[in-house]
Amino acid sequence: MRTGKRLLCLGALVSILCTNVAFGEEFIPPNPLSGSTAWLPGGANPGQQPGPGQQTGAGQQPGPGGTAGTGQQTGAGAAGTGQQTGAGTAGTGQQAGAGTAGAGQQTGAGTAGAGQQQDIALPVVEAEGAVLLDCATGQILFEKNAHNQFYPASITKVMTALLTVENCALSDVVTFSEAATTNLESGAVTISLAKGDQLTVEQCLYALLLKSANEVANGLAEHMAGSVEAFADMMNARAASLGCTGTHFANPNGLNNSTHLTTPYDMALIARAAYANPVLSKISTTTSYQMPATQKSGAKVITMGHKMLYPTDSRYYPGMVGGKTGYTSKAKNTLVTCVERDGVRLVAVVMKAEGSHYTDTRSMLDYGFALAAAGKLQKKLGGAGAEESQGGAGQPAAPEAPSPYGQGTSPGNAEERGWGKDAQGWYYVKADGRKAAAEWLTLEGKEYWIEGNAYMATGWKKFPGEKWCYFGTSGALAKNTWVTSSGKWYYVGPDGVMLASTTTPDGYPVGSDGAWIQ
C-alpha cells in the first residue's frame, strides 16, 4: 500500500512538472521571497578577528516599519575564521578535537571549521578543492584546499549575473555584437545567437544561469562595460569588495584562459552575495524557461543544468536557493550550491572534480546541517547577500541626539589609533588622538557613520531629507542591494539611500514606505 501511494505521488509530481514546462517557467521554493531569511556580506573575515560591527551591540536603529532589536554580542575571545584551533577555545568556544585545524587553513584531506567538535563524521570529498560556508557568519565549516587557485569554468557566470542585477534593469534590451557571438572556443555552449539579435536582460539571465550560454555572457559584458576586457575589471573590483583575495577574472563566461582563476573560498563569498538577491535566487531555482525566437533558432524551452533542483532526480537536495554548474577541459567539474533549511543557509563549492561534484556537495551539506542540528554552529555575527535588519513592527525611531561633546570629540581621548571596542560598541580614534563623532568615515573604500556619541552606527538610520540608509553588521554602508526588515524587502541605491515610490534597478516596484510591492 505504501509503495503504491509513493508511486501515485511521484506520478502526480511528474505530471505537474510537465505541465509547467508548457508555460515556460517553473519555480521551486524555498527562496528569499517565500519567507526564507537572506543576508548581506558582513561576517567575520577569514584569518582575522571580527571587524568593527561584527559583534552586534544592543540598541540598533530600527528599520522602516520596524522597532529596534536588542542585538546580541558574541562571547569574549571568540576567534574569527582562519585562526588556529588547539588547546583552549575557538569559534563558538567549543573544544576542538585532536588534530583539528582552524577554518581557513589549507590541507590536502579536508578540515573541519573553527571550533567544531569532531563527533560528527567529516564529509568525504574527492574533488581537489572544496569549501562549505555558513552564510550567516562567514564561518568555514569544512575546507579542502579552499584557498588554492583553480579554473572556475561556468561558475564564473554567478559573478556575471550578480553584476548584471546590480547594474541593469530587467527590462533593458541587450543587442548582441558579432564579437560577442563569435569570440568563443570550439564546443562552447550557446543558444545560437547572431549579430543583431536582441534579448531583455531578464531573458539573458535565464539563458546565462540555466543554459550557461557563453555568448550571452559576452553580450551582457559589452552591454554593461563596453567590452569583455572592461567588464573583467568590473568583476575583479566586485570580487575584491566581497573579500576575495585569490581571484582574477579574465572573461564573463569562464572559458579557458590561463589567467582566469579563483578559489573555492572566493567563489563561496561570491555565491553568498549572489543568491541573497531575490532575482537571482528566483532564476536559479527555475528548472525551465521559454526563450523567444532568434535569427537562427525558433522559440524553445531551456532547462536548468544543476541536477540537485529536480525532485525526480536521485541527486535532488531539498531547500535549494541557487546553484551553478561548470565544466571545461582544464577546470573539470565545478559546482556552486546554496541551500537553506530551518533558517540555516549554507554554500558549498566544489572545484576540479572528476565526476564527484554532486556527491561531494551532498556530503558537505549533510555535514553542515548535522552541525546545525547539533547546535554546533557559531552564533550569527553578520550576514551574506541581502541584509537582514533587527527591526520589528512599528515606526522608525528618530536618530540619536547629537553628542554634548561636539564634533570630532568624545568622552575622553585614547592613545590607540583606528578601530577600538568597549562594552557599548565600536569607535574610531583618529590620527589626532580624538574619537570620531557625528561624522562619516571612508576606510578602505567603505563608508561608516559615527554617531554623535562616538560609536559606529549599525542597522537603519534616517538622515535629513527623509533619507533612510542601512549599515550592515560590519558597520559599512549598504549600497545597490536588498535589505530585509520584519519580513519586508527594501532596496538601497548606489548612494546608500533607500528607494521609495519607484522601480528598483532589477525591476521591482517599491511603495512610498520603500517596501517591495508584492
C-alpha positions as CSV (number, residue, x, y, z in Angstrom):
1,M,0.0,0.0,0.0
2,R,2.8,2.5,1.0
3,T,4.6,1.7,-2.2
4,G,1.5,2.3,-4.3
5,K,1.0,5.7,-2.6
6,R,4.5,6.7,-3.3
7,L,4.3,5.8,-7.0
8,L,1.0,7.7,-7.2
9,C,2.6,10.8,-5.7
10,L,5.6,10.5,-7.9
11,G,3.4,10.3,-11.0
12,A,1.4,13.4,-9.9
13,L,4.7,15.3,-9.4
14,V,6.0,14.4,-12.8
15,S,2.6,15.5,-14.3
16,I,2.9,18.8,-12.6
17,L,6.4,19.3,-13.9
18,C,5.5,18.5,-17.4
19,T,2.5,21.0,-17.2
20,N,4.7,23.8,-16.0
21,V,7.1,23.3,-18.9
22,A,4.3,24.3,-21.3
23,F,4.2,27.7,-19.6
24,G,8.0,28.0,-19.9
25,E,8.8,28.6,-16.3
26,E,8.8,26.5,-13.1
27,F,9.8,27.9,-9.7
28,I,10.9,25.6,-6.8
29,P,10.8,27.2,-3.3
30,P,12.1,27.9,-0.8
31,N,13.7,31.2,-1.8
32,P,14.2,34.6,-0.3
33,L,10.8,35.8,-1.4
34,S,8.9,33.0,0.2
35,G,9.8,33.8,3.8
36,S,13.3,32.4,4.0
37,T,16.0,34.6,5.7
38,A,18.6,36.2,3.5
39,W,21.7,38.1,4.3
40,L,24.4,40.5,3.0
41,P,28.1,40.4,3.4
42,G,29.3,41.4,6.8
43,G,30.5,38.3,8.6
44,A,34.0,37.8,10.1
45,N,36.8,38.0,7.6
46,P,38.9,34.9,7.1
47,G,42.1,34.9,9.1
48,Q,41.1,38.0,11.1
49,Q,39.5,38.9,14.3
50,P,35.8,40.0,13.8
51,G,35.9,43.6,12.5
52,P,34.0,46.7,13.6
53,G,30.3,45.9,14.0
54,Q,30.6,42.2,13.5
55,Q,29.6,41.8,17.2
56,T,26.1,43.4,17.2
57,G,25.6,45.7,20.2
58,A,22.3,46.4,21.9
59,G,20.1,49.3,20.7
60,Q,20.4,49.2,16.9
61,Q,18.4,51.7,15.0
62,P,15.1,50.1,13.8
63,G,14.4,50.0,10.1
64,P,11.5,51.4,8.2
65,G,8.4,49.8,9.6
66,G,10.4,48.2,12.5
67,T,11.3,48.6,16.1
68,A,14.8,48.4,17.5
69,G,16.1,44.9,18.3
70,T,18.2,44.2,21.3
71,G,21.0,42.6,19.4
72,Q,23.5,40.2,21.0
73,Q,27.2,40.1,21.5
74,T,29.3,37.1,20.8
75,G,31.3,35.7,23.8
76,A,34.5,37.3,24.7
77,G,37.5,35.8,22.9
78,A,35.6,34.3,20.0
79,A,38.1,33.6,17.2
80,G,37.5,34.7,13.6
81,T,37.6,32.1,10.9
82,G,41.1,31.3,9.8
83,Q,42.6,31.1,13.3
84,Q,44.4,28.1,14.7
85,T,42.4,25.9,17.0
86,G,44.2,24.0,19.6
87,A,44.2,23.8,23.4
88,G,41.6,26.4,24.5
89,T,38.5,27.6,22.7
90,A,37.8,28.9,19.2
91,G,34.9,30.0,17.1
92,T,31.8,29.3,19.2
93,G,34.0,28.3,22.2
94,Q,33.6,24.6,21.7
95,Q,36.6,22.3,22.2
96,A,38.4,21.3,19.0
97,G,39.3,17.7,18.7
98,A,42.9,16.4,18.3
99,G,44.4,17.3,15.0
100,T,41.6,19.7,14.0
101,A,42.8,22.8,12.1
102,G,41.2,26.2,12.2
103,A,38.9,27.3,9.4
104,G,40.8,28.9,6.5
105,Q,43.9,26.6,6.9
106,Q,44.9,24.7,3.8
107,T,45.0,20.9,4.0
108,G,45.1,18.2,1.4
109,A,42.5,15.9,3.0
110,G,40.0,18.4,4.3
111,T,39.5,20.0,7.7
112,A,36.6,21.0,10.0
113,G,35.7,24.6,10.6
114,A,36.8,26.6,13.6
115,G,35.7,25.4,17.0
116,Q,33.7,22.3,15.9
117,Q,33.8,19.1,17.9
118,Q,34.7,16.1,15.9
119,D,31.9,13.7,16.9
120,I,30.2,14.3,13.6
121,A,31.9,12.5,10.8
122,L,33.8,14.7,8.3
123,P,32.5,14.8,4.8
124,V,34.2,12.7,2.1
125,V,35.3,15.0,-0.7
126,E,37.1,13.6,-3.8
127,A,37.5,16.9,-5.7
128,E,40.8,18.8,-5.4
129,G,39.2,21.9,-3.9
130,A,36.1,22.4,-1.8
131,V,34.6,24.6,0.9
132,L,31.4,24.7,3.0
133,L,30.5,28.2,4.2
134,D,27.9,29.2,6.8
135,C,26.2,32.2,5.1
136,A,25.1,33.8,8.4
137,T,28.6,34.1,9.9
138,G,31.0,33.6,7.1
139,Q,32.4,30.6,9.1
140,I,34.2,27.9,7.1
141,L,32.6,24.6,8.3
142,F,34.8,22.4,6.1
143,E,37.5,23.0,3.6
144,K,39.9,21.2,1.3
145,N,42.5,23.5,-0.4
146,A,39.9,26.3,0.0
147,H,42.5,29.0,-0.8
148,N,44.2,27.2,-3.8
149,Q,43.5,28.7,-7.2
150,F,41.6,26.7,-9.8
151,Y,39.9,27.3,-13.1
152,P,36.3,28.0,-12.3
153,A,34.7,27.3,-15.7
154,S,31.0,28.4,-15.9
155,I,30.5,29.1,-12.2
156,T,32.1,32.3,-13.3
157,K,28.7,33.3,-14.5
158,V,27.5,33.7,-10.9
159,M,29.6,36.8,-10.7
160,T,28.4,37.9,-14.2
161,A,24.8,37.6,-13.0
162,L,25.5,39.4,-9.8
163,L,26.9,42.4,-11.6
164,T,24.0,42.3,-14.1
165,V,21.3,42.7,-11.4
166,E,23.4,45.4,-9.7
167,N,23.8,47.4,-12.9
168,C,20.9,46.8,-15.2
169,A,17.1,46.8,-15.2
170,L,15.5,43.5,-16.1
171,S,13.7,45.3,-19.0
172,D,16.9,46.6,-20.6
173,V,17.5,45.3,-24.1
174,V,20.9,43.8,-25.0
175,T,21.9,43.9,-28.6
176,F,24.4,41.2,-29.5
177,S,27.5,42.1,-31.5
178,E,29.5,39.9,-33.9
179,A,32.3,39.8,-31.3
180,A,30.0,38.6,-28.6
181,T,28.6,35.8,-30.6
182,T,31.7,34.6,-32.4
183,N,34.5,35.1,-29.9
184,L,34.1,31.6,-28.4
185,E,36.2,28.5,-28.2
186,S,35.1,25.4,-30.1
187,G,32.4,23.4,-28.4
188,A,31.3,26.3,-26.1
189,V,27.6,26.2,-25.1
190,T,25.4,28.7,-26.8
191,I,21.8,29.4,-27.7
192,S,22.8,30.2,-31.3
193,L,22.6,34.0,-31.2
194,A,23.9,36.0,-34.1
195,K,24.9,39.7,-34.6
196,G,21.9,41.9,-34.2
197,D,19.8,39.6,-32.0
198,Q,18.2,41.3,-29.1
199,L,17.1,39.9,-25.7
200,T,16.0,41.6,-22.5
201,V,18.3,41.4,-19.5
202,E,15.8,39.1,-17.8
203,Q,15.9,36.7,-20.8
204,C,19.7,36.9,-20.8
205,L,19.9,36.0,-17.1
206,Y,17.8,32.8,-17.7
207,A,19.9,31.9,-20.7
208,L,23.1,32.6,-18.6
209,L,22.1,30.6,-15.5
210,L,20.0,27.8,-16.9
211,K,21.6,27.1,-20.3
212,S,25.0,28.6,-19.4
213,A,25.1,30.4,-22.8
214,N,28.6,31.8,-23.3
215,E,27.7,34.4,-26.0
216,V,25.0,35.7,-23.6
217,A,27.7,36.3,-21.0
218,N,29.7,38.2,-23.6
219,G,26.7,40.3,-24.6
220,L,25.9,41.3,-21.0
221,A,29.6,42.2,-20.5
222,E,29.5,44.5,-23.6
223,H,26.2,46.0,-22.5
224,M,27.5,47.0,-19.1
225,A,31.1,47.8,-19.7
226,G,31.5,48.3,-23.5
227,S,33.9,45.3,-23.8
228,V,34.7,42.0,-22.3
229,E,38.1,43.3,-21.0
230,A,36.5,46.3,-19.3
231,F,33.8,44.0,-17.7
232,A,36.6,41.8,-16.4
233,D,37.9,44.8,-14.5
234,M,34.4,45.3,-13.0
235,M,34.3,41.6,-12.0
236,N,37.7,41.8,-10.3
237,A,36.7,45.0,-8.4
238,R,33.5,43.5,-7.2
239,A,35.3,40.3,-6.1
240,A,37.7,42.4,-4.1
241,S,34.8,44.2,-2.5
242,L,33.4,40.9,-1.3
243,G,36.7,40.0,0.3
244,C,38.1,37.7,-2.4
245,T,41.9,37.6,-2.4
246,G,42.7,34.8,-4.8
247,T,40.6,35.7,-7.7
248,H,41.4,37.1,-11.2
249,F,38.7,37.0,-13.8
250,A,39.6,37.5,-17.5
251,N,36.2,37.0,-19.1
252,P,32.5,36.8,-18.1
253,N,31.9,33.2,-19.1
254,G,34.7,31.0,-17.6
255,L,36.0,29.7,-20.9
256,N,39.6,28.5,-20.7
257,N,42.1,31.3,-20.0
258,S,45.4,30.8,-18.2
259,T,44.8,34.0,-16.1
260,H,41.2,33.2,-15.2
261,L,41.4,31.8,-11.7
262,T,39.6,31.8,-8.4
263,T,39.5,29.8,-5.2
264,P,36.7,27.7,-3.6
265,Y,36.5,30.2,-0.7
266,D,36.3,33.2,-3.0
267,M,33.5,31.5,-5.0
268,A,31.6,30.9,-1.8
269,L,31.8,34.6,-1.0
270,I,30.5,35.5,-4.5
271,A,27.7,32.9,-4.3
272,R,26.8,34.0,-0.8
273,A,26.1,37.6,-2.1
274,A,24.6,36.5,-5.4
275,Y,22.0,34.1,-4.1
276,A,20.8,36.5,-1.5
277,N,19.5,38.6,-4.4
278,P,15.8,37.7,-4.8
279,V,16.0,37.9,-8.6
280,L,19.0,35.6,-8.9
281,S,17.5,33.2,-6.4
282,K,14.3,33.0,-8.4
283,I,16.0,32.5,-11.7
284,S,18.5,30.0,-10.2
285,T,15.7,27.8,-8.8
286,T,13.8,27.8,-12.1
287,T,14.1,24.5,-14.0
288,S,12.7,25.5,-17.4
289,Y,12.1,28.7,-19.3
290,Q,10.7,29.7,-22.7
291,M,13.2,31.6,-24.8
292,P,11.9,33.7,-27.8
293,A,12.8,33.0,-31.4
294,T,16.0,34.5,-32.8
295,Q,17.6,34.7,-36.2
296,K,19.0,31.2,-36.1
297,S,16.5,29.5,-33.8
298,G,12.8,29.3,-33.1
299,A,11.3,29.7,-29.7
300,K,12.5,27.0,-27.4
301,V,12.5,25.8,-23.8
302,I,15.8,25.8,-22.0
303,T,16.3,23.8,-18.8
304,M,18.5,24.1,-15.7
305,G,21.7,22.2,-15.6
306,H,22.0,21.8,-11.8
307,K,20.6,18.4,-11.1
308,M,20.0,18.9,-7.4
309,L,17.0,21.1,-8.2
310,Y,14.9,18.2,-9.8
311,P,12.7,16.3,-7.3
312,T,12.7,13.3,-9.8
313,D,16.5,13.1,-9.9
314,S,18.5,11.0,-7.5
315,R,20.7,13.9,-6.8
316,Y,17.9,16.1,-5.6
317,Y,18.5,18.2,-2.5
318,P,15.6,20.0,-0.8
319,G,15.9,23.6,0.1
320,M,17.9,24.9,-2.9
321,V,18.3,28.7,-3.0
322,G,20.6,28.7,-6.1
323,G,23.4,26.9,-7.9
324,K,25.5,26.8,-11.0
325,T,27.4,24.1,-12.8
326,G,30.7,24.4,-14.8
327,Y,33.0,22.3,-16.9
328,T,36.0,22.8,-19.2
329,S,38.8,20.6,-20.1
330,K,41.1,22.4,-17.7
331,A,38.7,23.1,-14.9
332,K,37.0,19.7,-14.9
333,N,33.7,19.7,-13.0
334,T,32.9,22.7,-10.8
335,L,29.8,23.3,-8.8
336,V,28.3,26.0,-6.6
337,T,25.3,25.2,-4.5
338,C,23.3,27.3,-1.9
339,V,20.8,25.5,0.3
340,E,18.7,26.8,3.2
341,R,16.9,24.7,5.9
342,D,15.3,25.7,9.1
343,G,16.9,29.2,8.9
344,V,20.4,27.8,8.2
345,R,21.9,28.8,4.9
346,L,25.0,27.1,3.5
347,V,27.1,27.5,0.4
348,A,29.1,24.5,-0.9
349,V,31.7,24.9,-3.6
350,V,33.5,22.1,-5.4
351,M,36.3,22.7,-7.9
352,K,38.3,20.4,-10.2
353,A,36.2,17.3,-9.6
354,E,36.3,14.2,-11.8
355,G,32.6,13.5,-11.7
356,S,32.3,13.6,-7.9
357,H,30.9,17.1,-7.8
358,Y,27.3,16.1,-6.7
359,T,28.4,13.5,-4.2
360,D,31.0,15.9,-2.7
361,T,28.4,18.6,-2.4
362,R,25.8,16.4,-0.8
363,S,28.4,15.1,1.7
364,M,29.4,18.7,2.7
365,L,25.8,19.9,3.0
366,D,24.8,16.9,5.1
367,Y,27.7,17.6,7.4
368,G,26.8,21.3,7.7
369,F,23.2,20.6,8.6
370,A,24.2,17.9,11.0
371,L,26.3,20.5,12.8
372,A,23.4,22.9,12.8
373,A,21.0,20.3,14.2
374,A,23.6,19.6,17.0
375,G,23.8,23.3,17.8
376,K,27.4,23.5,16.9
377,L,27.4,26.5,14.5
378,Q,28.6,29.9,15.6
379,K,26.0,32.5,16.5
380,K,25.2,34.8,13.7
381,L,27.7,37.7,13.5
382,G,26.8,39.2,10.3
383,G,25.1,38.4,7.0
384,A,25.7,37.4,3.5
385,G,23.8,38.7,0.5
386,A,20.7,40.7,1.4
387,E,21.0,42.4,4.8
388,E,18.5,41.5,7.5
389,S,17.8,44.3,9.9
390,Q,17.0,43.8,13.6
391,G,13.6,45.6,13.4
392,G,10.1,44.5,14.4
393,A,6.8,46.2,13.9
394,G,6.2,49.9,14.4
395,Q,7.7,53.1,13.1
396,P,11.3,54.1,12.7
397,A,12.9,55.8,15.7
398,A,14.5,59.2,15.4
399,P,18.3,59.5,15.1
400,E,20.2,59.8,18.3
401,A,20.6,63.3,19.7
402,P,24.0,65.0,19.0
403,S,26.7,64.3,21.5
404,P,27.3,67.0,24.1
405,Y,31.0,66.6,23.4
406,G,30.6,68.2,19.9
407,Q,32.1,67.4,16.5
408,G,35.2,65.3,16.5
409,T,35.4,64.8,20.2
410,S,34.3,62.1,22.6
411,P,34.1,61.1,26.3
412,G,37.9,61.2,26.6
413,N,40.8,60.7,24.2
414,A,42.6,57.5,23.6
415,E,46.2,56.6,23.0
416,E,45.4,53.9,20.3
417,R,44.6,54.8,16.7
418,G,42.0,53.2,14.4
419,W,39.1,51.0,15.5
420,G,38.5,50.1,19.1
421,K,35.7,48.5,21.0
422,D,34.3,48.7,24.5
423,A,31.1,47.4,26.2
424,Q,29.0,49.9,24.3
425,G,30.2,49.3,20.8
426,W,32.8,50.1,18.2
427,Y,34.5,53.5,18.0
428,Y,37.3,55.0,15.8
429,V,40.3,57.0,17.1
430,K,41.6,59.5,14.5
431,A,45.2,60.4,13.9
432,D,45.0,63.4,16.3
433,G,44.0,61.0,19.1
434,R,40.3,62.1,19.3
435,K,37.4,59.7,18.7
436,A,35.4,60.4,15.6
437,A,31.8,61.6,16.4
438,A,28.8,62.7,14.3
439,E,30.8,62.3,11.1
440,W,31.4,60.0,8.1
441,L,34.5,57.9,7.7
442,T,35.7,56.3,4.5
443,L,38.1,53.5,5.2
444,E,39.4,51.0,2.6
445,G,36.7,52.0,0.2
446,K,33.8,51.5,2.7
447,E,31.7,54.2,4.3
448,Y,30.8,54.3,8.0
449,W,28.7,56.7,10.1
450,I,29.9,57.5,13.5
451,E,27.1,58.7,15.8
452,G,27.2,61.7,18.0
453,N,28.0,59.6,21.0
454,A,31.2,58.4,19.1
455,Y,30.0,54.9,18.4
456,M,29.7,53.3,15.0
457,A,26.2,53.0,13.5
458,T,24.6,49.7,12.5
459,G,21.2,48.9,11.2
460,W,18.8,51.5,9.8
461,K,19.4,55.3,10.2
462,K,17.4,58.2,9.0
463,F,19.3,61.3,7.7
464,P,17.9,64.8,6.9
465,G,15.6,64.8,4.0
466,E,13.8,61.6,4.9
467,K,16.8,59.6,3.7
468,W,17.0,56.1,5.2
469,C,20.3,54.3,5.0
470,Y,21.3,50.8,6.2
471,F,24.6,49.9,7.8
472,G,25.4,46.2,8.0
473,T,26.8,44.4,11.0
474,S,30.3,45.3,9.8
475,G,29.2,48.9,10.0
476,A,29.7,49.5,6.3
477,L,27.0,51.4,4.4
478,A,25.0,49.0,2.2
479,K,24.7,50.0,-1.5
480,N,23.0,48.6,-4.6
481,T,21.3,45.8,-2.7
482,W,18.2,44.5,-1.0
483,V,17.7,44.7,2.8
484,T,15.1,42.7,4.7
485,S,13.2,44.1,7.7
486,S,10.3,42.4,9.5
487,G,9.7,40.2,6.5
488,K,9.6,43.0,4.0
489,W,12.2,43.8,1.3
490,Y,13.8,47.3,0.8
491,Y,16.3,48.4,-1.8
492,V,19.2,50.8,-1.1
493,G,20.7,52.5,-4.2
494,P,24.2,53.4,-5.3
495,D,24.3,56.3,-2.7
496,G,23.1,54.0,0.1
497,V,19.7,55.7,0.3
498,M,16.6,53.5,0.4
499,L,14.5,53.8,-2.7
500,A,10.7,54.7,-2.4
501,S,7.8,55.1,-4.8
502,T,9.8,53.8,-7.8
503,T,11.1,50.7,-9.5
504,T,14.3,49.2,-8.4
505,P,17.2,48.7,-10.9
506,D,16.3,45.0,-11.0
507,G,12.7,45.7,-12.0
508,Y,10.7,45.5,-8.7
509,P,8.2,48.2,-7.6
510,V,8.6,49.7,-4.1
511,G,6.0,51.8,-2.3
512,S,6.1,55.1,-0.6
513,D,7.4,53.3,2.6
514,G,10.2,51.7,0.5
515,A,8.8,48.2,0.8
516,W,8.7,45.9,-2.2
517,I,5.1,45.8,-3.5
518,Q,4.4,42.0,-3.9
